[in-house]
Amino acid sequence: MNFFIGLFYILLVGLSSQVLADTESSEVAKLLRADSHAPISIMGDHTHKESQVMFSYRFMTMKMDGYQSGSSSSNYTKARTHSLGGHYMTIPQEMTMNMHMIGAMYGTSDDLTFMVMGSYIDNEMKVIKHTNAKKRTLESNGFGDTKIAILRKLANNDNAKLHATLGLSLPTGSISKKDLMFGTKEETLGYNMQLGSGTYDVLPGFTYAYSEDTYSYGAQISSVIRVGENSKEYVLGNIYKSNIWFALPFNDKRTSFSLATELKSQGKIRGNHKDIKTIMNFAQNPDSSGSRTIDISLAINHVFADKIRAGLEYRMPAYNDVNSVQLDTENTVMFGLGYAY
């Protein structure tokens, strides 16, 4: 993944030379374009002028079904086999995650924008007990982690923009969610059914955007760096992401279609959740964590009025390489609304 991060740092530096050569040029008022924002799944993609405010709502649903081992599809037999030998008692079959996100951005100056985002998460996982084929649906829901960030404009002209982001994720999401499995007593759910990281996470990034009259494109690199160990004695893996998008505006530039790709690497969980006494299935095993993925997405943005905009994005996996055995991601859909004044 260091190759990907290095590649996109080089890309941003090369592209930003177009901006830095003309940072003194004045901004020209233009018709608000739908593609002035990235696809809806990309956070912190733009800044605001002094005293400008924007509120946003996003809804994301992600579906996981079937099994993946390494970069290949897997099967029930392998999903039941423990990474250290033996067999799990239960086997996850599918999982759905729904997330509601509320965000706000405020331009403290023409060069600095403050951003905050909170979330509410609803997880559902269907599991089967091997010995009697009994099935059960496990659930967890509640508030996720809260993210705050400062976006600093580095360069800006009529066509190109470059800004840096430095954020912090606050551990407001629970890492102690339980549900009744196949016994008579609630047990701690697996790692991906928990609602937060339990740690303070640093969120650095850079975003570049370029637009011409008939097209636009952009690139973003971002990371999630975990700090310390959480109260349950484990640490989620760091995340490194690179995003690229290309958009075509039409309808007087109030609507745009875009094609995007995301390269993402997430490390394995370090340590073990101290309340998971028995590893019932691979979702409770830290060995079944961490992945390298490439996703492709199609998106549409639309500006309904000068203050209201909407976005819709459909994402599908193009490449997936996971550690041990994990549920296979099928698709992700995100919808969002924004109101600025």
C-alpha positions in Angstrom: 0.0 0.0 0.0 3.0 2.3 0.5 3.3 2.2 -3.3 -0.3 3.5 -3.7 0.2 6.3 -1.1 3.5 7.4 -2.8 1.9 7.3 -6.2 -0.9 9.6 -5.2 1.4 12.0 -3.3 3.3 12.3 -6.5 0.0 12.8 -8.4 -1.1 15.6 -6.1 2.2 17.4 -6.1 2.3 17.2 -9.9 -1.2 18.4 -10.4 -0.9 21.1 -7.7 1.9 22.8 -9.7 -0.9 24.1 -12.0 -2.4 25.8 -8.9 0.8 27.1 -7.3 1.8 28.8 -10.5 -1.4 30.9 -10.3 -2.3 31.3 -6.7 -2.5 35.1 -6.9 -5.3 35.0 -9.6 -8.6 36.3 -8.4 -11.7 34.1 -8.1 -14.4 34.7 -10.7 -18.0 34.2 -9.8 -19.4 31.2 -11.7 -22.7 29.3 -11.8 -22.8 26.8 -9.0 -21.9 23.5 -10.6 -23.0 20.0 -9.5 -19.5 18.7 -10.0 -18.0 21.3 -7.7 -18.4 18.5 -5.1 -16.9 15.1 -5.4 -19.1 11.9 -5.4 -21.1 11.8 -2.2 -19.0 9.1 -0.4 -15.9 11.3 -0.4 -15.8 13.4 2.7 -14.0 16.7 3.1 -13.7 17.3 -0.6 -14.3 21.0 -0.6 -13.9 24.2 1.5 -16.1 27.2 2.2 -15.5 30.9 2.2 -15.6 32.9 5.5 -19.0 32.7 7.4 -20.4 30.2 4.9 -22.3 27.3 6.5 -23.3 23.9 5.1 -25.4 21.2 6.7 -25.5 17.7 5.2 -27.2 14.4 5.6 -26.0 11.1 4.2 -27.4 7.6 4.3 -25.2 4.6 3.4 -26.2 0.9 3.1 -23.6 -1.8 2.6 -24.3 -5.4 1.9 -22.0 -8.4 2.6 -22.8 -11.9 1.4 -20.7 -15.0 0.7 -17.1 -15.6 1.7 -13.7 -14.3 0.6 -10.3 -15.7 1.4 -7.3 -13.8 0.1 -8.2 -12.5 -3.3 -10.5 -15.5 -4.2 -14.0 -16.5 -3.3 -14.3 -19.0 -0.5 -16.9 -21.4 0.8 -18.8 -22.6 3.9 -16.2 -25.3 4.8 -13.3 -22.8 4.9 -15.5 -20.2 6.7 -16.1 -22.8 9.4 -12.4 -23.6 9.8 -10.5 -21.7 12.5 -7.3 -20.0 11.4 -5.3 -22.0 14.0 -7.1 -25.3 13.4 -10.4 -26.8 14.5 -13.8 -25.4 13.7 -16.0 -22.5 14.7 -19.4 -23.3 16.3 -21.3 -20.7 14.2 -20.8 -19.2 10.7 -21.8 -15.7 9.6 -23.9 -15.9 6.4 -24.5 -12.2 5.5 -24.4 -8.8 7.0 -26.0 -5.4 6.3 -24.8 -2.1 7.7 -27.0 1.0 7.5 -25.5 4.3 8.5 -27.0 7.8 8.9 -24.5 10.7 9.0 -25.2 14.3 9.9 -22.5 16.8 9.2 -21.8 20.6 9.3 -19.1 22.8 7.7 -18.3 26.4 8.6 -15.8 28.7 6.9 -13.9 30.4 9.8 -12.0 32.3 7.1 -11.5 32.1 3.3 -8.6 29.7 4.0 -9.9 27.6 6.9 -13.1 25.5 7.1 -14.2 23.6 10.2 -16.1 20.3 9.8 -17.9 18.0 12.2 -19.8 14.7 11.5 -21.7 12.3 13.7 -23.3 9.0 12.7 -26.0 6.5 13.8 -25.3 2.9 12.8 -27.6 -0.1 12.5 -25.9 -3.5 11.9 -27.5 -6.8 11.2 -25.7 -10.2 10.8 -27.3 -13.5 10.0 -25.5 -16.5 11.5 -26.0 -20.3 11.4 -25.1 -22.9 14.0 -23.3 -25.8 12.4 -24.5 -28.6 14.6 -28.3 -28.1 14.1 -28.5 -25.6 11.2 -30.4 -23.2 13.5 -30.2 -19.6 12.3 -30.3 -16.3 14.2 -30.1 -12.6 13.3 -27.7 -10.6 15.5 -28.2 -6.8 15.8 -26.4 -3.8 17.1 -27.3 -0.1 16.8 -26.4 3.2 18.2 -24.2 6.3 17.7 -20.9 5.8 16.0 -17.7 7.8 16.4 -17.7 11.6 16.0 -15.3 13.3 13.6 -14.0 16.8 13.7 -11.6 18.4 11.2 -10.0 21.5 9.9 -9.6 22.0 6.2 -6.8 24.4 5.1 -6.8 25.9 1.6 -3.3 25.6 0.2 -3.9 27.0 -3.3 -6.8 28.1 -5.4 -7.5 29.7 -8.8 -10.4 29.7 -11.3 -9.8 26.0 -12.3 -7.8 24.2 -9.7 -8.0 23.9 -5.9 -5.8 22.1 -3.3 -6.4 21.8 0.4 -5.1 19.8 3.4 -7.3 18.2 6.0 -6.4 17.4 9.6 -9.0 15.7 11.7 -9.7 13.7 14.9 -12.1 10.9 15.4 -13.6 10.9 18.9 -14.5 7.4 20.4 -18.2 8.0 20.9 -19.3 4.7 19.4 -19.7 1.7 21.6 -17.3 -1.2 21.5 -19.3 -3.3 24.0 -22.3 -4.3 22.0 -23.9 -7.6 22.9 -26.8 -9.8 21.7 -28.3 -13.2 22.4 -26.6 -15.8 20.2 -27.6 -19.4 20.6 -27.5 -19.7 24.4 -29.5 -18.1 27.1 -27.1 -15.3 27.9 -26.0 -12.2 25.8 -22.5 -12.4 24.5 -20.1 -9.7 23.0 -20.5 -9.3 19.3 -17.7 -9.5 16.7 -15.5 -6.6 15.8 -17.5 -5.4 12.7 -20.7 -5.4 14.7 -19.2 -2.9 17.2 -20.0 0.8 16.5 -16.7 2.5 17.0 -12.9 2.1 17.3 -12.6 2.9 21.0 -9.5 5.0 20.2 -8.8 8.6 19.3 -7.9 8.5 15.6 -6.0 11.1 13.6 -7.4 11.9 10.2 -4.9 13.5 7.8 -5.5 14.0 4.1 -5.0 16.1 0.9 -7.6 16.9 -1.8 -7.0 18.3 -5.3 -9.8 19.3 -7.7 -9.6 20.6 -11.3 -12.4 21.8 -13.5 -12.9 23.0 -17.1 -16.1 24.1 -18.7 -17.1 20.5 -19.9 -15.4 18.3 -17.3 -13.8 18.0 -13.9 -11.6 15.6 -12.0 -10.1 15.3 -8.6 -7.9 13.1 -6.3 -7.8 12.6 -2.5 -5.5 10.8 -0.2 -6.6 10.2 3.4 -5.7 8.0 6.4 -7.1 6.9 9.7 -4.3 6.6 12.2 -5.2 4.8 15.5 -3.7 6.3 18.7 -3.1 4.0 21.6 -5.2 1.0 22.7 -8.8 1.0 23.6 -10.4 0.0 26.9 -11.1 -3.5 25.6 -7.4 -4.1 24.9 -7.4 -4.1 21.1 -6.7 -1.6 18.2 -8.4 -1.6 14.8 -6.0 -1.5 11.9 -4.9 1.8 10.3 -6.6 2.8 7.1 -5.0 4.3 4.0 -7.2 5.5 1.1 -6.7 7.0 -2.4 -9.7 8.3 -4.4 -9.8 9.5 -8.0 -13.0 10.8 -9.8 -13.9 12.2 -13.2 -17.2 14.1 -13.8 -19.1 15.4 -16.7 -21.6 18.2 -16.0 -24.8 18.9 -18.1 -28.2 20.5 -17.7 -26.6 23.9 -17.4 -24.0 22.3 -15.1 -26.6 21.7 -12.4 -26.4 17.9 -12.9 -23.2 15.7 -13.3 -22.3 12.1 -13.7 -19.0 10.8 -12.4 -16.9 7.7 -12.4 -14.7 7.1 -9.4 -12.3 4.6 -7.9 -11.0 4.0 -4.4 -7.9 2.1 -3.4 -8.0 1.2 0.3 -5.7 -0.7 2.7 -6.7 -1.5 6.2 -4.4 -3.3 8.7 -5.2 -6.2 10.9 -6.6 -5.8 14.4 -3.9 -5.8 17.1 -4.8 -7.5 20.3 -8.0 -9.2 21.4 -11.3 -7.8 22.7 -11.1 -8.8 26.4 -14.9 -9.6 26.6 -14.9 -12.1 23.7 -14.4 -15.1 25.9 -15.0 -17.7 23.2 -14.3 -17.2 19.5 -17.7 -18.4 18.1 -17.0 -17.5 14.5 -14.5 -15.8 12.2 -16.1 -12.4 12.8 -14.9 -12.6 16.4 -11.3 -13.5 15.4 -8.8 -10.7 14.8 -7.0 -12.9 12.2 -10.1 -12.3 10.0 -9.5 -8.6 9.7 -7.6 -6.3 7.4 -7.9 -6.1 3.6 -6.6 -4.4 0.4 -9.5 -3.3 -1.9 -10.2 -1.5 -5.1 -13.8 -0.2 -5.6 -15.4 1.4 -8.6 -18.4 3.7 -8.3 -20.9 5.5 -10.5 -22.4 8.7 -9.0 -24.7 11.6 -9.9 -24.9 15.0 -8.3 -27.6 17.6 -8.8 -28.1 21.1 -7.6 -31.8 21.8 -7.0 -31.3 25.5 -6.1 -28.3 27.6 -5.2 -28.5 26.3 -1.6 -29.7 22.7 -2.0 -27.9 19.8 -3.6 -28.2 16.0 -3.7 -25.9 13.1 -4.5 -26.3 9.4 -5.2 -23.5 6.8 -5.6 -23.4 3.1 -6.3 -20.1 1.4 -5.4 -19.0 -2.1 -6.3 -15.8 -4.1 -5.6 -13.3 -4.6 -8.4 -10.6 -6.2 -6.3 -10.6 -7.6 -2.8 -7.8 -9.2 -0.9 -8.5 -10.1 2.7 -6.7 -11.8 5.6 -8.0 -15.3 6.5 -11.7 -15.6 5.7 -14.2 -12.8 5.8 -17.6 -11.9 4.4 -17.5 -10.7 0.9 -18.7 -7.1 0.2 -21.4 -7.1 -2.5 -22.2 -3.4 -3.0 -22.6 0.0 -1.2 -25.2 2.7 -2.0 -25.0 6.2 -0.5 -27.5 9.1 -0.8 -26.9 12.6 0.5 -28.4 16.0 0.8 -26.7 19.3 1.4 -27.9 22.8 2.4 -25.5 25.8 2.3 -26.0 29.4 3.0 
